[in-house]
Amino acid sequence: MLWIQAFLIAILVCFLTLHFLKHLWTHRRYPPGPLPLPVIGGLWRTRFGVSLDTFTKLAKQYGKIYTIWTGPVPVVVLSGFQAVKEGLINHSDDFSGRPATSLIKATFQERGILFSNGHIWKQHRRFGLITLRKLGLGKKGIEHRIKEEAQQLVETFAQANGQPLDPSLPITNSICNVISVLTFGQRFSPEDEDFQKLVKAIAFLQKFGGSVPQILYDMFPWLMKHLPGPHKKALSLFEVMHSFAKKELEKHKEHQTVHDPQDFIDFYLLEMEKEAKNDPNSTYEEENLAQCIIDFFAAGTETTATTLQWALLLMATHPDIQEKVHKEIEDVFGSSCLIYYQDHKKLPYTNAVIHEIQRSNYVFLFGIPRQTEKDVNMQGFHIPKGTLIVPDLHSVLLDPEQWETPEKFNTNHFLDMDGRFMAREEFLAFGAGDRACVGEQLARVELFIFFTSLLRAFTFQLPAGIKELSLVPALGLTAHPQPYKLCAIPRCST
């Protein structure tokens, strides 16, 4: 009896070994990477987690284009400026898809803009860009609303009377309200219960993204659906965001303002009405609208809010740079003139500081994954259609071949010898190609208006007795600062 069991076990081991060797042989043309083991793939190399130097170490060992298997799924990573540029710009159409992972299917449901594909994506991306322009993005109209939110934040900071404060929640509330104005046409009080549920949902989901439970959910959805854990909370919070969007949508339908559109929902409902008559294949429908709203909040809140948190932390850590920014603003505008985004050309040093904040403390660990739309040959490697692609934008912004001091905060990265602002091709903080960030211009306007408003009003200092604050990021879907407090000391001209 024992010999029969031993024989069956031997047969099973042989079968698994042959299957494993066949797997390696059939995928031999993929870029090199960690040996993919059964079940776990190459995740053993990352210890089932991601740190800031995980991808750096893999790129040094395997090259600028390498493959890491997450279970049975190959993920091709592009590292460094040249590889990312070739992938996202030279092969823009080929790399324009989004992967439909288990979590994305369960949450974003392949609707909206961020994680949709095909006709839905093309139609909604185009509509999103056009509508943002109609709403005045880049013009003084929307800047007026952004300046109102920036002033609200200044007043909130002023209420602390120079005492230590945690800026994270006030900043998040303000940026979230900018998105609210664009999508709903109104701002919410920080005390609004539903609004705070939305803010907390966004905060939790950014921590959940990239975590071990999220990776396990994508690898073993059939198992994770039956197990307790943070993935259950993440799914429920997506429902909270969806309900919030649907509630505001119903309010707009009741008030019937679509023929005098004031916000994104109004423009969308008007487009729905037009397309229903003209295009039987139109993808404009309420579920896609609700998902677009979620996309705006998910992609537009945490990223900009995190960048502003880094900005204040870095200014408190580099008081000399902070003073140079304030002096430039005062020299050009004094204390009374309003500053608009178009004025960034008059403030080259301030503009350079904002860009260096984004470069040195990039908010993502890597770019949002893409998927190949067809077979691609790149640098001698065969990448089949449907392969998941990760552009490592963090490696681009820290590429030692492109930046003089990549690991240091250095405003000279964006200034020429005469002190003029110098745009850099290597600055890919918003991605590139067909999937570049739809809200790039909005984020640029927000960062400039909020940053100049705050630096004009306050001197940011470390609390008494605190010699330094940690610059090591806390990792989730974004790389955000460790919790900190600082003092916003009102300036005499405030």
N, C-alpha and C positions, 0 to 999 in steps of 0.2 A: 504493500500500500504506500509506504514512504517513497519507494522508488518512482511510483507513478506521480506522486505530488512533486518530487524533485524534477522529473522529466517535464511536467507541465510548466513548472516555474522556469526551467531552462528554455523551453519553447517560447514562453512569454518574454523573457529577457532578450532572446535572439530577435523576436519580432520587433520589440521596442527599439533595439539597437539598429536593426535594418531600417526601420522607419525614421530614426534620428539621422542616420547616415544619408538616406534618400533626401531628407529635408535639407541637409547641408549641401548636397550636390545640386539639387534643383535651384537653390538660391545662391549658388556660388558667384554669380555675376553682380550681386549686390555689393555696394561699398563695404569695406572691412569694418569689423566692430567686435565687441565682446562675444565670446562663444555662446550661442543660444542653447541653453539647457532645456530639457523637456519641461513643459508646464510654465516655468518662470521666464524662459527666454534669456535675455541678457541683463535682466534686472538685478541679478546678483552683483553685477559690477557697480551699481548705484546704491547697494544696500537698501533697496526698495524706498529710496528717498532721493530728494534733489537738494543740493547745496549750491552756493554761488560758484564753486569751482568744479562741480561735477562734470559739466560739459567741457570746461577748459582742459581738464585732465584727459578726457576721452579724445579730444581733438589732438592733443599732443601725442597721444599714443597711436591713434588710428588715422589721422589726417584731417583735412578740412571738410571732407565729406565722409561720413561714417554711418553705420547702421547699428541701431540697438533694438533688440527684439523685446517687445512687451508681451510676454506669453508667446502666442503664435503669430503676432502681428509685427511686421517689420516697420521700424520708424527710421527714416533717413534724415540725419541732422546736417544742416549746412552751417559751417562755422567760419567766422572771419568775414571781412568786407567783400573780398573778391568772390568767394563761393556764394554768399547770400545775394550779392548783386547779380551774378550769373543766373541764379535760380529765380529770383523774384522779378528781375527786370528783363533779362535776355530770354527767359522762359516764362514770361508773365502769364500767357494764356495757358500754357501747359500745367502750371502750378496754381491755377485759380480755383480749384475745388476746395471744399471743406469736408473733413472726415465725418462720417455719421457714426460716432461711437455710441455705446449703449447709453451713457449719461446724456449725451446731446440729443439722442432720440427721445429720451424720457423727459427732457426739460425744454430745450429749444424747439424740439419737434420738427426740425428742418424747415422752419418758417422764418419770416422776417428778413433781416439783412445779414446778421453776423454769421449764422451757421446754416444758411440755406444754400441751395445750388441751382444750376440751370436757369430756367425762365423766371422762377420766383426771385432768385437772387438778382439777376440782371435787371428785372423790372423794378424791384424795390431799392436796389442801390442807386439806380438812376433817379428814381423818385425822391429818395432821401437827399441826394446832392442838390437837386433842383429846388426842393422845398426849403432846405436850409438857406439857400440863396434868397428865395422869396421872403423868408422870414427876416431877412436883413443881416445875415451872417457876413461879417466884414464891413458892415455899414454902421452908422452911428445909432440906428434904431435899436438893434439888439444890444449894442454896447451900452446903451443907456440902462437897460435892464440888468446887465452884468455889473455895471457900476453901482447900481442900487444894492445889489447883493454884496458887493465888496464893501460898501459903506455900512451895511448892516453888520458885517463882520468886524469892521473897525470899531463900531459902537459896542459890540459884544466884548471885544478885547479891552476897550477903554473902561468897561464896568469893573474890571479886575483891579483897577487903580495901581497898576504896576506890580501887583502881587503875583506869585507863581501861578500859572494856569496851564492846563492841558489843551492845546489848540486843536486836537484831532477831531472831536465831535463838532465844534462850531464850524470848522472848515468843511467837513463833510456835509453838514446841513446846508451851508451856503452853496456849494457846488451842486448838490442834489436839487436845490431850488432853482438853479439856472436851467437844469434839464426840465424841471417842472414847468417853468415859464415857457420854454420852447414847445413842449409837448401838450401841456394842458392850458397854457395861457394864464396861469396863476402861480403864486408862490404859496407855501404852507408855513404856518407857525411852527417853530421848533417843538411846541407843546402838543401839536396835533398827533393824536394817538396812531392813526393810520400811517401818517408820514413817518413817524418814528419806527413803526414796524417795518416799513420799506427800507429805511436807513440801516436798521439792524440786520435785515435779511441780506442786504448787499455786503455788509461787513462780514457776516458769517460765511457767505458763499465764496468770498475771495480767500478766506482762510482754508476752506474746504478744497478749493481747486488746487490740484497738484499734490494733495495729501495721499497717504497710503490707502485710506478707505476709498478715495476717488479712483485710484489706479486699480484697486481690487474690483470695484464695481464695473469698470470697463472690461476687465479681464474675465470676470466670473459673474455676469449679471444674473444668471439663473440661480446662483447660490446666494448672492448678496441680497436679492429681493426677499429672501426668507430669513435674513439675519438682522438683528438690531444693530444700530450704530449711527454715526453722524450722517451717513448717506441718506437715512430716512428723514432726518431733519432738513437736509439740503433739498430733497424732493418736495417736502412740505412748504419750504420757504419760497421755492419757485411758484408754488400755487398761490402764496401770499402776494407775490409780485404780479402774477397774472390777474388775480382778483382786483388788486388795486387799479391796474390798467383798464380792466373791463368796467369797473365802477365809474371811472372818469369818462370812459367812452359813452356809457349810457347817459351821463349828465349832458354831454355834448349833443347827443341825439335828441334829448328832450328839449333843449333850447333852440335847436334848428338854426344854427349860425353858419351853416356850411357855405352859404352864398356871400358871406362877408368873412372869409377865413382869417382867423387871428393866430392860429397855432397849428402844430403838426396834425392833430386829430381833425381839425376843420378841413385842412387841405386834403387829407386822405379820404374823408367822407365825401368830399366834392368829387375827387377822382373816382371813387367807387361808383358814384351816380353816373358819371360820364361814361366810364368803361362798361357798365352794365348794358348800356345802349349800343355801344360801338364794337366791343371786343368780346366774343363768346369765350375766348380762352384767357380772359383776364384773371390775374391772381390777386386782385384787390378784393379782400374780404376781411371781416372783423377779426378773425383769428390771426391773420397775418399782421393786421394793425396792432393788436395787443402784443404780439411778439416784437414788433418794431419798437414799441414803447419800452418793453423790457430790455431790448438791446441797447437803447439809448442810456437807460439808467445803469445797466450792468457795465457797459463799456465806458461811459462818460463820467461816472461819479468817482469811483475808486481811483482811477488812474490820475485824474487831475488833482483830486484831494490829496493823494499820497505824495505827488510831486510838490505841492505847496507845503506839506508837512516837512519834507526834506529841505525845502527852501528855507524855512524859518530856522530849522535846526542848523543848517550850514551857515546861515548868516550870524547866528549867535556864536557859532564855533569860529567864524572868521570875521571878527568885528572890523578889521581893516577894510575888507571887501564890502561889508555892509555900509561903511561910511563913504566909500567911493561911489556906491550906487546912490546914496542919499544926496551927496554933493552934486553928482551929475544931474539928478532930477531938479534940485534947487537951482543950479546954475542955468538950466535951460528953461524951466517953467516957473520958478519962484514958488510961492506958497498958495497962489490963488487960481492959476489957470487949470482948466480941466485937461486931463491927459486921455487921448484916445489911442486905439491900437496903431493907427497910421503914424503915430508919433514915435514908434519904436525905432524908426530910422534916425531920429534925432538923439537917441540914447544908445549909442553903440556899446558902451561898457555894460549898461544894464541888460541889454539884449544878449550880450555874450555871457553874462552871469546866468541868466535864465536857461540858455542852451547848455551851459556847462553843468548846471544842476541836473537837467534831464539826462545828459550824457553820463556823468559820474555816478549818479544814483538812479539808474534806469528802473522803472517801476515793475517791469516784468522780468522773469527769469529767462524767458525766450519769447519769440513771436508766437502768435496764435497759429496752431497747426493748419497746414494746407493738405491738399490731396492732388495727385497727378491726374490730369484729365486724359492723358494718353501715355504710351511708352515714351520715355525720354532717355537719350544718351547724353551723359554729362561727365566731362573729364575722364572719359574712358569707362565709365560705369553705366550699366543698364539699370534703369529705374522703371519698373513696369507700371502700367496704368493702374490707378487705384491705390498707389503707395502713399502712406502718410508721410508728410514732409514737415519738419520742424526747422524754421529759420531761426538760428540762434542770434537774435538781435543784440543781446547782451554782449556777445563776443565781438560784434561789429563796433559797438560803442567803446569797447575796451581793447580794440585791436592794436597791438604794439607796432604793427607795420604802418598804421595810419595816424596814430596820436603820439605826440611827443612824450607826454607823461601820463599814460592811460590810467594808472592807478591813483593819480593825485588830482585834487580839485584845482584846475588850472584854467583861469579865464582866457589866457593867451591862446588856447586852442581855437578860439573864435575871433581873434583880433589880429590884424596885420601889423606890420612894423610901425605904421602911422596911427595905430589905435582905432582904425575903422573896423566895423563888424565884418566878419568874413564867413559867408555861408560855406558849409562843408558838405560835399557829396556823401561823405561817410556818416553823416548824421541821419540815421534811419530810425529815429525813435518812434515814428508813426508808420513804419513799414514801407513797402514800395510795391509797385505794380498794380494789377487789377484789384487786389484785396487791400490796398493801402487804406488807412483809417478814414472812414467817412467824416468823422468829426474832428479831423486834424485842425482845420481853420478855427473851429469853435474852441478847441483846447488852447491853441496859440493865443487867441484873444483873451480867454479867461486867465491864463497864466500871467500875461502881461498886465492886465488891469488889476488883478488881485495883488500881484507882487508889488507893483508900483504904489498902489493905494496903501498897503501895509507898511512898506519901507518909508513912505512919505510921512506916515502918521506916528510911527513908533521906532524906538531903538530896541532891538531884541537882545536880551542879556540872559546869561545863565543865572539861576537863583543863587542867592547868597550861600556860601559854603560849598557850592558845587563847582569843582574845577573843570570837569569835562563831562560830556554826554556821549553815550555809545553811538558810533556810526555803523555798527554791525546790524544789518537789517534782520527783521523778523520775516520769515518766509511763509508764504501761502501762495495764492495765485499771483499775488504781487509781492514785491520786496519792499516792505514799508518799515519806517523807523520803529525801534523799540519805544514803548510808552515813555514820554518825557514831559517835563514842564519847563517853561521859560517865563521870563518877565517881559511884558510889553510896556516899555517906559514911554509915555507920551512925549513927543517932541514939543518944543516951545511954540512952534507954528501950528500945532494941531488945533 
